[in-house]
């Protein structure tokens, strides 16, 4: 009888190694290789598939033909339906990740209750909490009377046998994928082999029956979903639940969606009664801004199809250190260094003897380069001590030559700003319909120097007055 082969699997990236080493050659992480057998894990298929089998031909078709709209299950929670692209798609698998205690279980409990009250069969399986704990949460959320079917189980085969009884469920929620284990793999729960095998079994169930499956995933200290990245490729959608501990709001961000747009967000506010939808997040992020404080600029950004207005705060202070500090919260630090370099090289604004602190109000995160112009305006405003106009929004990308580059969706940004009472806009000059039909006064600088001159000129105008 042949001796079973042993491999060492990296718990960070899932790469299989023939022998143990301190460092994984694929991802470069240290002390992540764990010995696992290949009887049912990575590198070998199920035992029944190892024997040679004659393949069967499949039907080939063309790209043209009838297209059916993906059947969806609408939860009635508007922000959740927005993030998923219009509701849960039948036969799809969705992966939801987030920090511990951020509200993943609370959100899914509310979604399960909302769907069950609409007549759908919902099965909620928890591998981390007992049934009594989930019932306590449901009572706090006011969802204890909804017909959600509940179980506390971690074995995949037992879960599949349970949900196969009776009517096919419309939605199955598994909290979390790291606690599940299957008989097909002989490693411990939470390892790469078990996570991959358990996810594969549940996704196969979703595709074969038409039930929607939601998998909850833990995240690493870097904020990425723990386990092999192949799980994110296997599922149809990936959602990240984000938020800062000191703030009440939470953001559900879409990073992958095979049935809808990506980079979409849903905004919630955490309360003692659960998560409450925030229909207008711009009012939330601008709720406590000071109109007369220097160093604050309102950025008109885009998250997927939704325009969002958020305040960018900058503080430029003389530094007692030989190397000034550069601290950023909510934006890319490399992008801040670039904007500072352009201001020094092309505008003559010196920051070499100053500490620079940049913060996006409310703990919100900005990823698009359109925030360059708002950041530059906030920096110059803080350095000069001149407050920017309270009714003005900023957006535009800055190139290394100091030119202002146009950005997409300018009309939608302007409409959102006008709806919230902003009468002025500083934006790139594109020569199209950007400010057509808008009642706002638009200043369109060709270069960053024009903006600096305009901000500095406000001091002279105030002195004249």
N, C-alpha and C positions, 0 to 999 in steps of 0.2 A: 504493500500500500504506500502510495507516494506521500511524503511528508508535506503538510500544508505550508505554503510559502508565506513568509512574514514580510510586511512592508512597514515603513515608517511614514506616517502621514502628517503633513504640516497642518496644525490646527488653525492657522491664519489664512492660508490660501488654498489648501487642499492638495498640494503637490505630493505625489508619492515618491519616496526615496527607497533605494535598495538597502541602505544601511543608515545607522543613526549618525547624526552630525549635530554639532552645537548650533549651527546656523543654517537656515533654509536657503538653498541656492536660488530659488525662484523669487521670494519676496524679501529676503534679507533679514527676516526676524530671527531672534535668538531664542533657543530653548522652547521651540514650538513643535518639534517632532515627537510623535507618540507612536509606539508600536501597536499595530493593528493587523489582524489576519485578513486575508483576501477572500475568505469564503463567501462573503456577500457584500463587500465594500468596494472602494474605488479600485479599479484595475481588473475587476472580474464581474461578470454578470451572474444572475441566478443559476443554480446548478442545473436546472432543467433546460437552460438555453445553451449549455456548453457543447452538447452533442450536435453533430452536423445535421442540418435540416435544409431540405430543398426549399428555396424561396418561392413565393407566389407572386405573380405579376400584379401590379397596381394600375389603376386607371389614370391615364394622363389626360389633361384637359388644357384649355387655352386661357389666356389672360382675360379675354372678353367673355361676357356672360352676365347673368342676373346677379345683382348684389343685394343681399338681404341685410336690413338694419339689425345691429346686434340687439337681441332682446334684453331689456334691462329691468332691474327691480329697484324702484324709486323708494328711498327711505322716508322722504318727507323732511329730512334735515337738510336744508338748502345748501349749507357750506360743505357738508359731506358729499352731497350729490354733485356739487360743482367740482370738487377735487377729483372725484372718480370719473368725471366726464358725463354725468347724467344719471348715475345710479350704478348699482352692481350688475355686471353682465353675467347672464346665466352661463354656466360652464367655464367660468374664468377663475383664476387663482390670483389673489391679491396679497401682497406682503406689506405689513404695517410695522414700522420700526420707530423707536424713540427711547429717550432716556428713562431710567427707572423713576416711577412716580409722576411722569409727565401727564398721564391721563389716558393712555391707550385703552386700558380695560374699561374706564369710565365711558369713553366715546363709543366703544363697541357694544357695551351694555345698553347705552341709550339707543344706538342704531338697531340692535336686536329687538328691543322693546317696541320701537316705532314700527318696524317691519311686522312683528308678530301681531300688533294691534290692527294692522291692515289685512290680516288673514293669511299671511305667509307662515310656513313652517320653518322655524329658526331653531337650530341646535347650537348651543354654546358649550364647548368642552374646554375645561381648564385643567392644565397640568401643574399649576403653581399654587392654586388656592383651593381650599375645601368648599363644599357646597354652601356651608353656613356663611362663609365669608362673602361669597357672591350674593347670597340672599340679603345680607346686611347692606351691601352696596346698592342693590336694587331697591331696598326700602328707602334708603337715603335719596335716591334719584326719583322716587315715586313711580317705579316701574315694576313693583312686585306683583301687581295684578295681571300683567301681560302673560300670555301663554308661551313663554320661551322655555324650550326643553333644555335642561341643564344636566351636566355630568362632570365628574372629576376623574379623569383617566389619562394615562400616558402611553399605553400600548396602542400602536397604530392598527393592528389587526382587530383588537377589541373595539376600537372606535368605529372602524369600517363595518364590523358586524352589527354594531348597535344602530348606526344610522341607516343601515340597509333594511331594517324592520319598518313596516308600515309605509306610509306615503313618503315619496322622495322629498327630502328637505330642500327648501329654496336657498337657504344660506347656512353654511357651517362655519363657525368661528372656532379657531384653535389657538389657545393662549397658554404657552407659546411653543414655537417650533423647536426650540432648544431643549424642551423637556420631554419631547416625544422619543420613543424608541420602537424599533421594529425587529421582529424575529429574523429578518433577512440579513441583519448585520449583527456581529457578535462583539461590538465595541460598546463603550459606555455611552449613556445619553449625553447629548451636547457635543460630542465629537463630530468631526467633519463627516465621517462615514454615516453616522446615525442621522444627522441633520439632512444630508443629501438624500438618503434612502427614504426617510419619513416624508420629506417634501415631495419626492417623486411619487410616492404611493398616493398622497392626497391629491396631487395635481392630476394623476391618472384617473382617480375617482371623479374629479370635477369634469374632466373632458368626456368621460364615458357616460355619465348620468345627466349632465346639464345643470348640476347644482353649483352655485357659487361658493367658493371656499376662501376664507380670510385667514391668513397665517400671521401671527404676531411674532416679531423678531426682536431679540435683544440687540443693543448697540455697543460698540467698543468705546474706549475712552476718546478715540478720535471722532466719534459720532457716526461711524459706518455700521451697517448691520453686521452683527457677528456671524461667524461661520463662513463657509465657502461662498465666493462670489457667484458660483454657478447657480445658486438658488435664485439670485436676483435675475439671472438670465432665463431661468425656467418659468417663472411666474409671468402673468400678463400685465401686472401693474405693481409699482413700488411707491409707497407713501411714507413720508417721514413726518412724525409728529414732533414739532419743535416748540421751544419756549424757554424763558429764563425763570429761574426760581423766584426772583424778586418781583415778577410781573404776573398779572392775573390772566393775560391773554395767552392763547396757544395757536400755533399755525400748523395746519395740515398741508404739507407741500408734496406735490406730485412730481416725481423724478422719472417715472416710466409709466406709460399707459399705451397699450396696444389698441385700445378702443376709444381714445380721446386725446385731447391736447396734453402736453407735458408743461412743466413750469407753472401749473395752476395752483392756487392756494385757497384754502378755506380758513377763516379766522374765527376762533372761539374765545370766550371769556370764561375762566374757571371760577366757580362759586361753590358755596356749600350745598347747593342743589344740583351740582353737576356742571356740564358745559353748556354755555349759552351762545347762540349764534351771534356774530357781529356782522350785520348786513353792510355797514359802511365803515371799513377799517380805517379810512383816512381820518375820520372824526376821532377815532380812538387814539391814533398816533399823534394827532395835533391837539389833543384835548387840553393840555396844560402848558402850552408854549407861551413864552414871554415875547411880546411884540417889540419891546424897546431894547432888548439885550443884544449887544454885538456878538458876532460869531455864530449866528443861527441863520440857516437858509433852508427853505422848504423845497424839497426835491419831488418832482412829479415823475414817479417811476411806473413800471409795468410789471405785473406778475401774471404771466400767461395772457389771458384776455382781459384782465382786470387792472385798471389804473389805480395806483395807490400813492397818496401824498404822505410824506414822512419828513420830519425835521432832522436836519444834519447839524450837529453842534460841534464847534471847533474852539479850542482854547490855545492861544499862542502866548507863552509867558517867557520872560528872560530866564536863561538857564545858568546856574552856577557851576555847571559841569563842563569839562572840556569837550565831551561828546554829548550833545543834547539828546533828550529823550524823544522817542516817537512812539506813541501809544494809540492803538486803534481798536475800537469796539464796534462790530457790525459791518465792517468794510474790509477790503483787501489792503494789507499793510504795504505790499509792493506797489499797489496803485497809488497810495498816498505819497510814497517816495517819488514816483514819477511826476505827480502833480507839483510837488514841492520843487523838483528839479526844473520843470518848465517855468514855474513862477520866478525862480532865481535867474535862469539863463536868458529868458526872453522878455521878462517884465521888470527885472531889476528889484524884485521883492526879496529881501534877505531873511532867511530863517536860520542861518548858521549859528547864531548866538541865542536861539530860542528853543524851548521845549514845545512840542506840538502834540496836542491831545485831540483825538477825533472820536466822536460818539454818534451813533444813530439812535435817536430817541425811542424809548419804549422797548429797547432790546431787539429791534427789528434788524434783519440781515439783508444787505444789498449786494447783489452780484453783478448787475449790469453796468457797463462803462458809461452809461448816460449820466451817472451821478458825478462825473468829473467836474462839470461846471458848477454844480451846487457846492461841492467840496472846496473848490478854488474860491468861490465867493465867500464862504464861511471863514476860510483861512485869512483872506485879505481883510474881512470885516473885523475879525478878532485882533489882528495885528495893528490895525489903524484905530481900533476902538469906535468904529462907526457902525451903527445898527443898519441892517438892510431894510428896505421897505417891507412892512408887514403883510402887504397884499400882493407879493410877488413870488412866483415859482421859478425854479431853475432846472434845466435839463440840457444835456449836450455832452458829447465826447471831446476830449482834448487830445490832439496829436502831439508828438514830440517836437514838432516845429512851432507849436503855439497856436495852430489853427483850430477852429471849432468845427467839428464834424457833425453832420446830421445824424439823427437816430430815428428808429422806427416808431410808429404809432404816435406821432406828435399830436394829431388831431384829438385822439382819445385822451391824451394827457391834458390838453388844454380844456376839453369839455369838463373833465373831472375837477380841474382847478376852478373853472368858472362857476361850477355848481356849488362849490364850497366858499365862494365869495372872493376869489383872488382875481384882481383886475389887471395885473401886470404879469409879464412872462419874459424871462431871459432865455433865449433858445437859439439854436443854429439857424442860419439863413440858408434855406434850401430852395427857395423860389417856387415852391409848389403850393398846395392848398393847405399848408400847415395851420395858418391862422385864418383861413377863409371862413367866414360865417361866425367868427368869434368876436365878442365885444371887448376883448382884452387888448391892452396896449403891449405890443411886443417889441422888445429890444433884441436885435439880432447881430451880435458882435461877430466880425470876421475872424478876429484873433483874440487870444486871452488878454492881450494888452488893452484892447478896447474896454473890456469889462473892468480891469483894474483902474483905468482912467475914470470910468463912470463912477465907481465906488469912491475913489479918492476925490472926485469932483464934488460929491455931495457935501464934503466938509467945507469947501469953499462957498458953495451955495448957501449953506447954513450960516456961515460967517457973514455973507452979504446981507442975509435977511436980518 
